Amino acid sequence: MVSARSVSVTPSSLTYSDLPWIIEHREDRCTLCGRCTAICPKEAIYLGHFRQRIPKLDVFSTKRQTEYRTFTGIRQNTNMANSCIGCAMCEMICPNEAIAPHPNTSENRSLFYNNQKGEPYKRGGRRNVTGPTLLDRIMFDRISMLTDPALDAGRHEFNITTSLGRVLPPEEFLQKNMNGGWIPPTREIFPFVIGSMSFGALSPNMWLGLLQGVAYCNEVLGIPVVMCTGEGGCPPWVLRSPYLKYLILQIASGYFGWDEIIRAIPEMQCDPAAIEIKYGQGAKPGDGGLLMWFKVSELIARLRGVPEGVDLPSPPVHQTLYSIEESVMKMIQSLSMAFGHKVPVYPKISASTSAKSVLNNLVRNPYAAGLMIDGIDGGTGAAYDVSMAATGHPIASNVRECYLDLAKQGKQNEIPIFAAGGIGKNGNVAQNGMALIMLGASGVHIGKYVMQAAAGCLGNEKNRCNVCNVGICPKGITSQNPKLYRRLDPDLVAQRVADMFMSIRTEAKKIMAPLGRSQSLPVGMSDALGINDKAAAERLQIKYVC
Amino acid sequence: MCRLALKSANEPFSPYSVLTAMEAMKEGYDGSGLGLLLRGLEFEDFKYNPRFPVLSGIAHSKKAEYRLDEYMDANGYELKYDHRFAMRPGLIEAKDRFRYFLRAYRMPESYKEKSQEEREAKLLRTRIALRRIGEDNGDDLTVFSFYPDVAMIKEVGWPLQVGDALCLDDGQIKSRVCMAQGRQNTNYGINLYACHPFFIQGIATMTNGENTAFVPIRDWLLGRKLPGYMGYQSDSEVFAHILHYTLKELKLPLQAYKHIITPLSNTELDEHPQGEFLRGLRNVCKRLIIDGPNAVIGTLPDETCLLVMDQKKLRPATVGGRPGEWAIASEMCGVDALVPDRDPALDFQPMREHTVLIPPDRKELTIWSQLDPYPLPQAA
């Protein structure tokens, strides 16, 4: 045994098999082109020169018997800062299939070292729970079979839109219509909304690609898709463009970007789709926004009115507020007024056991245009791992509870509930969304699915990639570094957005047609739902099927 | 398939003629129940004053009948006429029918000076109270309607057999309007209250097909917390309640019914002269959009009869007749049987945008299209 001092071992020493991802490199295939090391966003691999001893036993030789060869090879870094994130860009770029990361199936000791210099683990991404979600397990089982044939998804006319905005009770509508009272604004939108991802969290190419795709969906395909900006505003030219009507502008606790928005109001050609006031986010409830300094580029700094290269943490609550009641009074009303009471203003909260009380406050406020509830499976560009993994409430039962509460008051048509958090997490976006709609949501917001489907985000439930927070996104989706975001062609993103919404529309029809529904979105049609889990069926008040 | 037949004629006729027309339409199983609604009543043995409300229902025991009498007496209703059906009880499948009743009452004295609205509300409250009394006593009292000039009969079984059991062919009861429905239960159980037509405050509808949007519509109607918005043993009951809500609660013209249950699309509304109002109406009544497939046949207190289709028009119904005598039926052979001496070339099958009316004068059909101008109310 060698002495302890001759080996370099510290408490934080790690080796390959301690890391979450292990690079497998086949030297027999490698041509040493170096592309993998150049593209690795973490510098997790390096080209190194190595010397190999070639022992030879030749007793009659007078020459030195052992020979050496030198060669260039690829090795994996084992320090935390450069540990592989499994993004597999090396694999994607390798011309010879010589390299690939593999998830470490034995214990991942690096988990214990994610707090270097006292900083807890921060990342982007999602909750990292694999397997089917509760929404994935819901079946649509009320199929018209007896006297009424199922409809034809390909030939019948379908109406797949939902209302965003406060809807008056019919009596009040008629009375106000007759006497000229204020009728709150509503929008007819596609029930799958691109959820709030900020200009800042997303790269300019990604964000503009999305907007371009959304405009195409509206103007060419006739699918009235809207997208939410997230906190941080949007480019000044967009605010003054006709595309503004496809945008839900978000205001959050940092108020970033709102100087630009307020200044643009007099010059706006049209009204935005809505205003979302963010009080909470499903991925990190009770925590504020976080745009880390890596991503505060010159452009972002200008839009947000801050210096370049500083962390931009938004506080967990709106500092001017004492309570949600006060917020309902002040913020919703002032924002509604700022846009001439012509734009729906609604709050976004994280799913929580207190969602019902928020909802009941909104019911009593004539200016509140809806409620957006974001569940624990939602994604984020940056958050503490502990917030993402352990804080929050799943979306399904939260939405159901709120819907049933509204139905009890007969107000389910008045305040639309929008749901988010893990919709399409395993790819079943239309199924997940329609299940939530039948549980009582008027529509859903999707974020991660959009990043994955429209831009090829590499993140998955095994903590792959998830470096959105530090601006090194290898696909250029969440980076503010032009070298990275130029990898992403906005035109191709737009095309994928159109592909995605066309396919969601067809799948929604394929779900509605067998249920005999085509004329209105089946909001709250819980008699169509079944699940093979007794406890969940009971909680959601749907059928248990097995 | 459910069979629907409605006849409206200037000259009162026996409901049995409608049942025989239903027989012509028989195709497959639909023996889960028969419902009949008669308006413009005439009794052989009583000169009926059409102001008297008629209570229709079934007492399943002597005790139940006694309880009914007790309640009506206590509430000041004076019994004017108690119709006795000649019975052939052997033909009825159920064994617990003690007494089918059609009774005409005089309103309590205190309601003499009250408005029509108050009188109707009182009648509704009375009907619900009697229904509750029945439910509290093991369902031994079933009450279908309590309204002037409306009689209802409901029974589980084959339509013609039920007619024979109650000897409806004996000419004791006649009416100017008769709605009949033979039911094939689709999703919800076989139950007396689940038989069409459904009735609330003078408004009645019956339907074929299945209302796929039933649960969200029911949940919304229940949320109105209006008296009488209850039961929902059948998915078709909501059609009557939506019509009631449109006319009585929202006080909208009859044209609005079709705009509420099957609103026009955005492109159609863009062209419509009252598009803006109708778009708003669609929005606020979104939960009342039916998805069908259904044909809905209804009647109103003034003896107006109407027929509308769902948006996809996947259920059949035809209207035909001649001045003074009209019929609506789910099959064309039903219209033939009800009004044989008409010109079948003038029969009409409504499209998705139509509301067909047989007006009280029964001279000619009125056909409204949703694309026509909508009669907007004028500001006071």
Interface residues (C-beta under 8 A of the other chain):
Chain A: S144 L146 T147 D148 P149 L151 H156 E157 N159 S163 V167 L168 P169 P170 E171 F173 L174 N177 M178 N179 G180 I183 T186 E188 A407 K408 Q409 G410 K411 Q412 N413 L515 G516 R517 S518 Q519 S520 P522 V523 G524 M525 S526 D527
Chain B: M1 C2 Q184 T186 N208 G209 E210 T212 A213 F214 V215 P216 D219 W220 L222 G223 R224 K225 E249 L250 L252 T262 S265 N266 F277 G280 L281 N283 V284 C285 K286 R287 I289 I290 D291 G292 P293 D310 Q311 K312 L314 P377 A379 A380
